[in-house]
Amino acid sequence: MSASPAADRLLPPVIEIRGLYTQFDDLVVHRDIDLDIEAGQMLGLVGGSGSGKTTLLREMVGLLAPSRGTVRLFGQSVLDTDPQRRRALRRRFGMLFQQGALFSALSVFDNIAFPLRELHTLDEGMVADLVFLKLAMVELEARHARLMPAELSGGMVKRVALARALSLEPELLVLDEPTAGLDPDRSESFVKLLRMLQKELGFTVVMVTHDPETLAGLATRLAVLADQRIVACGTAAEVAAVDHPFVRNFFDSGRAAAAIRQVQG
């Protein structure tokens, strides 16, 4: 039975950022960022080149530490000093890196099996069953399991990386430029696959992308990073109404405007 709306309101945000400040030597990247991402949302994080989108994405899941401020994931600090709690927290999210980040020396099978084996609780028969299940989820065949990353097309690399990211059935999926390097047809196919899986599995999505069609196909909310801050956050209509130079330029460009109008708020 699903939780009641009242119960849902008592749950902490999947991601809660307060007063985040990021600085590398003399370079200030983020200044006093506050952001909440609720369960089931599909948030697209956009911003200009060098605005710190990927840095913020990595801070959200504890791969980088901000200079100050707090980041909580499922109500827990992502920088929790207890190793056991941090391991448990990391099993609740999956991450798809821009280039897939597959282990080049491992087969497709072993890439997907890697996080499953890290649990040290599953026998090899169960690992194999789960690997082939994840391959089927991303619309690849069992025969692809024996291939090496160098033998895969760009679209297949993305699908294998997605299968690995979903191997532990995460509640949060973090995507860094998920369609980068794909031609329009493969990009559209990959977006449809992600949308279908999110609808079936109900995970929360946070993604960085510069591609308006990817935003239109996936995002239900947008957050705009500019001037070292989140200058707008909400539905496409709410963000488009914000009077900021980057927002105006982004929404006024023909390709972006046509695509973003499709984003559901």
N, C-alpha and C positions, 0 to 999 in steps of 0.2 A: 504494500500500500504506500502511495507517495505521501510525502509530508504535506501538511496543510499550509496554506499561504502564510498563516501566522507563524508557524514553525520555521518556514523559510526565512522570514524576516529576522529570526533570532540567530541564524547562522552567520558567521563572519564572512566577509568577502573572500573570494578565492585568492585575490591579491589585494593587499592594502599597503599603500605607500604613503609615508608621512615625512615631510620636511627633507626629502632626499636632495643631497648636494654632492656633486661629483667634480673632482678637480684632479688634474694630472699636471704636476709642477705648477706653472703659472696659468695653465689653460683651464678655465671653468667650463665644464660641459653641461651640467645641470644645476639649477638653483631653486631650492625650495619647492620641489615637485610633490604634489599630493595627487593620488589617483586610487580609485577603488574599481575593481573588476569583479562583478558578481557571477555566481555559478550559472552556467549555460550561455553566457554572453559570448559573442564572437567579435572581439575588438581588433580593429585595424589601427596600428600606430603609424602615422605618416609624418614626414618632415623632410626638410632639405638635406642635401648631402652634407655630412659633417655635423648634423644636429644631435647626434648621440643616440639614435634609435636603437641600434644593436647593443650599445653599451647598456642602455636602460633595460632592454630585454634580458640581458645576462644578469643584471642586478636583481631583476624580478625573481630569478630562480636560484640566486646564490652563487653563480659562477664568477661574479665580481662583487666586491664589497664597495658600497658608496663611501665617500669621504665622511659623511655624517647623514643622520636620518635613519628611518627604520623601514624595513620591508618585511611584511608578514605574508606567509603563504599558508592558506587554510588555518589562519589564526595563530600560526607559529612563526617565530623568527627564522628567516632563511639562513641566518648565520648562527643558529643554535650551536653551542659549543659541545653538546653531547653527541658523540659520533653515532650512537644507535638511533637517536631521534632524527638526526640529519639524514641518515641512510633511509629511514622509513619515510621521511618527507620527500626525498628524491624519487622514491618509487611511485609517488602520486602524480608525477608529471613526466611527459615525454617531450623531447626537443628535436625539431627537424632543422638542421643547419643548412645554410645557403647552398653549399656544394654537396650536400648529402652526408659528407664526413664518414663514409664507409671505411672499414678497415681493409686496406688494399690487399693484404696478405691472406684474408679470410674469404671463404666462399659466401655466397648469398645466405646459405643455410646457417653458417657459423656467425655471420653478422647479426642475423635476427636472433639466434640462440644466445648470443653473448650476454645480454642482460638477464635472461632466464637462468643461465648457468650461474650468474653472480649471486642468485638467491641461495644457492647451495641447499635447496629443499626439494628439487625436482629430479626424478630419475631421467635417463636419456630418452626413454620411451615417451614420457610426458613432454619433454622438451621438443622432441620431433613432432608430436601431435600439434603442439602449440605453434611451432614454426610453420607448418603447412596450413594451419588455420589462418595465421596472419598473412601468409602469401595469398590465400584465397580472398581474404578481406580486401587486399589492395589490387585484386584482379590480375594476379600473376599465377602461373601454373607450377605444379610440383617440379617439373623438369627444370625450371629456372633456378632451383635451389643449389644445383651443382656449379653454376656459373660463378666466375670471379668478377669483381667490380669492373675490371678493365674490359670485360666482354659485354657490358651493359650499355644500352643507349642512355641518353640523358634522362628521358622519361622513366626508364626502368630504375635508374639510380634513385630518383625521387621516390618511387613506389617502395623500393626495398628499404630506404631510409625511413619512410613512413611506417612500414611494417615493424621495423625495429623500435621506432618511437612508441608504437602502440602495443608492444609486446607485453608490457606489464599492466595493460588496461588502465591507463592513466585517467585521472579526472581532469587534467589540464594538458593541453597540447600547445606548445610554443613553437612558432614558425618564423624563421628568418628568411625572408625573400623566397617563399615556397615555390614560385614558378620561375625564378631566375634561370636563364639559360635554356628555357624551353621555347619551342616555336608555338605560334598561336593555337594550333590544334591540340598539341600535347598539353599546353597550359590550360586550355578549356577543359580537357578531359580530366586533368589532375584536380582542378577546382571542383568539378562535379563529384569526383570521388571523395574529396574531403568533406563536401557538403552532405553527401549521402551518409558517410560514416559518423559525422557529428549528429545528424538527425537520429541515427540508429542508436548511438552509444551515449549521446548527451554530454560529452565532455565540453569544457570551456576552452575557448581558443583565444590566444593573443598572437598577433602576427605583425611583423614589419614587412611592408611591401611598398614599392614605388609604382606598382602596376594598377591602374584604375580598374581594369577588368577583374583582377583578382579581388580587389576590395569589393566591387559590385557583386561578385559571385559568393563571397563568404561573409563579409563584415556586416554585423547588425548595428554596431556602434563604431565611431571613429574618435581617435584622440590625436591632436595635432601638437607636435613638439617643435617649438620655434623660440628663439630668444632665450634659450636655456630653460624654458618652462613648458608646461602643458597650457597652451593658449586657448584651446577649445576641446570639449569632450561632450559627446552626445550622439544623437541620431544625425544622419547626413543633413537633414533640414536644419537642425539646431546648429551644427557646425558651420554650415554654409552661411548662416545669418551673422556670424561673428565678423566684425570689422577689423581684420588684421591683414597686412600685406601678403603673407604667405597663403592664408586661407583664400583671399580673393584671387591670387594668381593660380592656385591649385584648382579652384572650382571654375574659373573662367576659361581655362584651357579647354579647347573643343573636345579632345578625347576624354579628359577627366570628367568634364561636365556631363557628357552623354552617358558615361558609365556610372558615375556616382548617383545620378538620378534614379538608378535601379536599386540602390541600397535600401533595404527595408528598415524602417525605424520603428 
